[in-house]
């Protein structure tokens, strides 16, 4: 903490029950803590003393681009502060904690009790909240017991009863993009060991899985345990993959997350994994390139081959999202490896697909069959709106070169 304090007054009585008269003026004060990226700056105001009574008058500070104001009283008795009744008003205070999380809050809080057993209660409106960071379940450790521990000071004993509500959420990382939502939470417990109950609901947004964007149709995160912070997830997202509607469901708690896939029309789990990974279902392989089955001429991949091919592709995408984005892997948005079974013996070939999201509305995709250097596809997609896009493509093979222009319209029924 830094700043200038000017004191003018007299001190009498005893250390346990002092008799103080006068005032202290604070100017140019600032306060920060290692690990917290928000700093209290421009602290100014007066603290007045009258016998054992302390009055906070016109105490004000800047936090981010917002303002915090304090006013109220307390009594010094038996070597501690008693009878606290301090009003804390916040106006668009911007917080940056933990790393990657930025929020803006407005509202009123009241500090009550004593310096040994302080209590903070009130209501805050969440003006906005933005989370832009790589997904990591351990990132919520700051909310677990000891996550905010300040080393045994009175701050650790601060009891909390704060309600937070808002409807402006923005989450962007390598897996998720959410542009709207609702927050309704109660923060209780102590500063050193907080608890969280309430509900977070995602509105418009997408989840990226194996290079495919799934539109969120239901996104709920509930905090129901009053003794520890353990979010319960219930998220569902859907996407069209060729002739199938694929539903991705994410459920469970932070330490036991379950991911399930299903489709409409329904497919077996093995065929569904192969479909999502960019391969084909057993029925599509049976029909062959002409779309009609030829009895006795095809040798279909086994269930194990379908699963291994799909699992390998999905694993590649997970590794890229977890590792590639952190180390700038070729500067690409995603890389996908698609195993494809060809021929009577189902010998696998491999197709590598690279994509770069040039802007919010424009993406460029390049796909190359590694079995031959002469077979490649370049596709440029421009989104005119959320459900309407124009796709220009060029496909080259050993013998032909074709240009295409398509218009895509997405409609959910």
C-alpha positions in Angstrom: 0.0 0.0 0.0 1.3 3.5 -0.9 0.0 7.0 -0.4 0.1 10.1 1.8 -1.7 10.3 5.2 -1.9 13.5 7.1 -2.9 13.2 10.8 -4.1 16.1 13.0 -5.4 15.2 16.5 -4.8 14.1 20.1 -4.6 10.6 21.6 -5.5 9.8 25.2 -6.9 7.0 27.3 -5.5 3.5 27.2 -4.5 1.2 24.3 -7.6 -1.0 24.9 -9.9 2.0 25.1 -8.3 5.0 23.5 -9.7 8.6 23.5 -8.9 10.1 20.1 -10.0 13.3 18.6 -9.0 14.8 15.2 -8.9 13.5 11.7 -6.7 11.7 9.2 -6.6 12.7 5.5 -5.7 10.2 2.8 -4.5 11.2 -0.6 -3.0 9.4 -3.6 -3.3 6.0 -2.0 -3.1 2.7 -3.8 -3.5 -0.9 -2.8 -2.6 -4.1 -4.6 -1.9 -7.8 -4.0 0.3 -10.2 -5.8 -1.7 -12.6 -8.0 -4.7 -10.2 -8.3 -4.6 -8.0 -11.4 -7.0 -5.4 -10.1 -5.5 -2.5 -8.2 -7.2 0.1 -5.9 -5.8 3.5 -6.9 -6.6 7.1 -6.2 -7.6 6.4 -2.6 -8.7 9.7 -1.0 -10.9 10.8 1.9 -11.1 11.6 5.6 -11.3 9.5 8.7 -12.6 11.4 11.7 -12.1 10.4 15.4 -14.3 11.5 18.3 -13.3 9.7 21.5 -13.6 6.1 20.6 -15.8 6.6 17.5 -14.4 6.4 14.0 -16.2 7.9 11.0 -15.3 7.3 7.4 -16.2 10.4 5.4 -15.9 10.9 1.7 -13.5 7.9 1.3 -13.3 7.1 -2.4 -11.1 5.1 -4.7 -10.8 3.9 -8.4 -10.9 0.2 -9.2 -10.4 -0.3 -12.9 -12.5 2.4 -14.6 -15.1 2.3 -11.8 -15.5 4.0 -8.4 -15.8 2.6 -4.9 -17.2 4.9 -2.1 -17.1 4.2 1.6 -19.1 5.9 4.4 -20.0 4.8 7.9 -18.9 4.4 11.5 -17.1 2.0 13.9 -16.2 2.0 17.6 -12.7 1.2 19.1 -13.2 -0.9 22.2 -11.1 -3.6 23.9 -8.3 -3.2 21.4 -10.6 -4.0 18.4 -13.0 -2.3 16.1 -16.7 -2.9 17.1 -20.1 -1.8 15.9 -19.0 -1.6 12.3 -21.6 -0.2 10.0 -19.8 0.8 6.8 -21.6 1.2 3.4 -19.6 0.3 0.3 -21.0 1.5 -3.0 -19.6 0.3 -6.3 -20.2 1.9 -9.7 -19.1 -0.2 -12.7 -16.1 -1.5 -10.9 -14.0 -3.7 -13.2 -12.3 -6.7 -11.7 -9.5 -8.9 -13.2 -9.4 -12.0 -11.1 -8.5 -14.8 -11.7 -6.4 -14.7 -14.9 -8.6 -14.6 -18.0 -11.7 -13.4 -16.1 -12.9 -9.8 -16.4 -16.1 -8.6 -14.8 -17.8 -5.3 -14.1 -20.1 -4.9 -11.0 -22.4 -2.2 -9.6 -24.2 -2.3 -6.3 -24.1 -1.8 -2.6 -22.5 -3.8 0.2 -22.5 -3.3 4.0 -19.6 -4.2 6.3 -20.9 -5.1 9.8 -19.7 -6.7 13.0 -16.3 -6.4 14.6 -12.7 -6.6 13.3 -12.5 -10.1 14.7 -15.8 -11.3 13.2 -16.7 -9.0 10.2 -19.6 -9.7 7.9 -20.1 -8.4 4.3 -23.5 -8.6 2.8 -25.4 -6.9 0.0 -26.4 -7.1 -3.7 -24.3 -6.7 -6.8 -25.5 -6.3 -10.4 -23.1 -8.0 -12.9 -22.8 -5.5 -15.7 -20.7 -7.8 -17.8 -18.5 -10.8 -17.4 -15.9 -12.0 -20.0 -13.8 -15.1 -19.8 -11.1 -15.6 -22.4 -8.7 -18.2 -21.5 -7.7 -21.8 -22.2 -10.1 -24.3 -20.6 -8.6 -25.9 -17.5 -10.7 -27.4 -14.7 -8.0 -26.4 -12.2 -8.7 -22.8 -13.0 -11.6 -22.7 -10.5 -9.2 -23.6 -7.6 -9.2 -19.9 -6.5 -12.8 -20.5 -5.4 -12.0 -23.6 -3.4 -11.1 -23.5 0.3 -7.8 -21.7 0.7 -8.0 -20.2 -2.8 -8.3 -16.6 -1.5 -6.5 -17.2 1.9 -4.6 -14.1 2.9 -2.4 -15.7 5.6 -4.6 -15.6 8.7 -5.5 -12.0 8.6 -8.9 -10.6 9.6 -9.8 -10.7 5.9 -9.8 -14.5 6.0 -12.5 -14.4 8.8 -14.7 -12.1 6.7 -18.1 -13.8 6.5 -19.9 -13.3 3.1 -23.6 -13.0 2.2 -23.6 -11.5 -1.3 -26.1 -11.9 -4.1 -24.8 -11.5 -7.7 -27.1 -11.3 -10.7 -26.7 -10.3 -14.3 -27.4 -11.3 -17.9 -24.3 -10.3 -19.9 -21.9 -13.2 -20.4 -19.1 -13.6 -22.9 -16.9 -16.7 -22.9 -14.3 -17.4 -25.6 -11.7 -20.1 -25.5 -10.5 -23.0 -27.8 -13.6 -25.1 -26.9 -16.5 -22.7 -26.2 -17.9 -19.4 -27.4 -20.9 -18.0 -25.5 -22.3 -14.5 -26.3 -25.2 -14.3 -23.9 -26.5 -15.8 -20.7 -27.8 -15.3 -17.2 -26.1 -15.4 -13.8 -28.0 -15.7 -10.4 -25.6 -16.6 -7.6 -25.2 -16.4 -3.8 -21.8 -16.2 -2.3 -21.5 -17.3 1.3 -19.0 -18.8 3.7 -15.9 -16.8 4.5 -13.3 -15.1 2.4 -10.8 -17.9 2.9 -13.4 -20.6 2.3 -16.3 -19.3 0.2 -19.3 -21.3 -0.9 -21.4 -20.7 -4.0 -25.0 -21.6 -4.8 -27.2 -20.6 -7.7 -27.6 -20.9 -11.4 -25.7 -20.0 -14.6 -27.4 -20.3 -17.9 -25.8 -20.0 -21.3 -27.8 -18.5 -24.1 -26.5 -18.2 -27.7 -23.2 -20.0 -28.2 -21.3 -22.9 -29.7 -19.0 -25.7 -28.6 -16.2 -26.9 -30.9 -15.7 -30.6 -30.9 -13.4 -32.4 -33.4 -13.3 -29.3 -35.6 -17.1 -29.0 -35.8 -19.2 -26.2 -34.3 -22.2 -27.5 -32.2 -24.9 -24.9 -31.5 -25.8 -24.8 -27.8 -29.5 -25.7 -27.3 -29.3 -26.0 -23.5 -26.6 -24.7 -21.2 -27.0 -24.9 -17.4 -24.5 -24.8 -14.6 -25.9 -25.3 -11.2 -24.2 -24.8 -7.8 -26.3 -26.8 -5.3 -23.8 -27.9 -2.7 -23.9 -25.4 0.2 -20.7 -26.6 1.7 -18.3 -26.7 -1.3 -18.1 -25.2 -4.8 -18.9 -28.1 -7.2 -20.7 -27.0 -10.4 -23.2 -29.5 -11.9 -23.1 -29.3 -15.7 -26.1 -29.9 -18.0 -25.1 -28.8 -21.5 -26.5 -29.9 -24.8 -25.3 -28.8 -28.3 -26.4 -30.0 -31.8 -24.9 -30.0 -35.3 -25.8 -31.4 -38.7 -23.2 -33.9 -39.9 -24.1 -34.9 -43.4 -27.6 -36.6 -43.2 -27.6 -36.8 -39.4 -28.4 -34.5 -36.5 -25.7 -35.1 -33.9 -26.5 -34.2 -30.3 -23.5 -33.7 -27.9 -24.4 -33.8 -24.2 -22.0 -32.8 -21.4 -23.2 -33.6 -17.9 -21.7 -34.3 -14.4 -19.6 -32.4 -11.9 -16.2 -30.7 -12.3 -14.3 -33.8 -11.2 -16.6 -36.3 -13.1 -17.6 -34.9 -16.5 -19.5 -37.3 -18.9 -19.7 -36.6 -22.6 -22.3 -38.5 -24.7 -23.2 -38.5 -28.3 -26.4 -39.5 -30.0 -27.9 -38.9 -33.4 -31.2 -38.6 -35.3 -31.7 -40.9 -37.2 -30.1 -43.1 -34.5 -26.7 -44.8 -35.0 -24.8 -47.2 -32.9 -22.1 -45.6 -30.8 -19.3 -47.1 -32.9 -20.8 -45.7 -36.1 -21.5 -42.4 -34.5 -17.9 -42.0 -33.3 -16.8 -42.7 -36.9 -19.2 -40.2 -38.3 -18.3 -37.4 -35.9 -14.6 -38.1 -36.6 -15.1 -37.4 -40.3 -15.4 -41.0 -41.5 -18.4 -42.9 -42.7 -21.0 -45.2 -41.2 -21.0 -48.9 -42.0 -24.1 -48.4 -44.2 -22.5 -45.6 -46.2 -19.4 -47.7 -46.8 -21.6 -50.5 -48.0 -23.3 -48.3 -50.5 -19.9 -47.2 -51.9 -19.3 -44.2 -54.1 -22.3 -44.8 -56.4 -24.7 -44.8 -53.5 -26.0 -48.4 -54.2 -24.9 -51.5 -52.4 -23.2 -54.3 -54.4 -23.6 -57.6 -52.7 -20.5 -59.7 -52.3 -18.1 -56.9 -53.5 -17.5 -55.0 -50.3 -15.6 -55.9 -47.3 -16.8 -53.6 -44.5 -14.5 -52.5 -41.6 -15.0 -54.2 -38.4 -16.4 -52.5 -35.3 -12.9 -52.3 -33.9 -11.6 -50.5 -37.0 -14.5 -48.0 -37.0 -13.9 -47.2 -33.3 -10.1 -47.0 -33.7 -10.3 -44.7 -36.7 -12.9 -42.4 -35.0 -11.1 -42.3 -31.7 -7.8 -41.5 -33.3 -9.3 -38.5 -35.1 -11.1 -37.2 -32.0 -7.9 -37.6 -29.9 -5.9 -35.6 -32.5 -8.4 -32.8 -32.2 -8.3 -32.8 -28.4 -4.5 -32.7 -28.5 -4.5 -29.8 -30.9 -7.0 -27.8 -28.7 -5.0 -28.5 -25.6 -1.5 -28.2 -26.9 -1.5 -26.6 -30.4 -3.4 -23.5 -29.4 -1.1 -22.9 -26.5 2.1 -23.2 -28.5 0.8 -21.6 -31.7 0.8 -24.7 -33.8 1.2 -23.3 -37.3 -1.1 -20.5 -36.4 -4.1 -22.5 -37.3 -7.5 -22.7 -35.7 -7.7 -26.5 -35.9 -6.1 -29.5 -37.5 -8.0 -32.7 -38.2 -6.7 -36.2 -39.2 -9.4 -38.3 -40.9 -8.8 -42.0 -41.4 -10.6 -43.3 -44.5 -11.0 -47.0 -45.3 -10.7 -47.7 -49.0 -10.6 -50.8 -51.2 -11.6 -54.4 -50.8 -9.2 -54.9 -47.9 -10.2 -51.6 -46.1 -6.6 -50.3 -46.1 -6.7 -47.0 -44.4 -5.6 -43.8 -46.0 -5.3 -40.5 -44.2 -6.7 -37.0 -45.0 -5.4 -34.0 -43.2 -7.6 -30.9 -42.9 -6.3 -27.5 -41.8 -8.5 -24.5 -41.1 -7.9 -20.8 -40.3 -10.6 -18.5 -39.0 -9.5 -15.4 -40.8 -12.3 -13.2 -39.2 -15.5 -13.7 -37.4 -17.3 -14.2 -40.7 -14.6 -15.8 -42.9 -12.9 -19.1 -42.7 -10.5 -20.9 -45.1 -10.1 -24.7 -45.1 -7.5 -26.8 -46.9 -7.8 -30.6 -47.1 -5.1 -33.0 -48.5 -5.2 -36.7 -49.1 -1.8 -38.0 -48.0 -2.0 -41.0 -50.2 -1.5 -38.8 -53.2 -0.1 -35.3 -53.5 -2.5 -34.6 -56.4 -5.8 -34.7 -54.5 -6.7 -31.6 -52.5 -9.6 -29.3 -51.7 -9.6 -25.6 -50.8 -12.8 -24.1 -49.4 -13.6 -20.5 -48.4 -16.8 -19.9 -46.4 -18.2 -16.5 -45.8 -21.1 -16.1 -43.3 -23.6 -13.4 -44.3 -25.6 -14.2 -41.1 -25.7 -16.9 -38.4 -27.6 -19.3 -40.7 -26.7 -18.1 -44.2 -23.3 -18.5 -45.9 -21.6 -18.6 -49.3 -19.0 -21.4 -49.9 -16.5 -21.2 -52.8 -14.4 -24.4 -53.4 -11.8 -25.8 -55.6 -11.1 -29.5 -55.9 -8.0 -30.9 -57.7 -7.2 -34.5 -58.4 -4.9 -36.4 -60.7 -7.2 -35.9 -63.7 -9.6 -33.1 -63.0 -9.9 -29.7 -61.5 -13.3 -28.4 -60.4 -14.6 -25.0 -59.1 -17.8 -24.7 -57.1 -20.0 -22.0 -55.6 -22.6 -23.0 -53.0 -25.1 -21.2 -50.9 -25.8 -22.7 -47.4 -28.9 -22.0 -45.5 -29.3 -23.6 -42.0 -32.8 -24.1 -40.6 -33.7 -25.9 -37.4 -37.1 -27.6 -37.2 
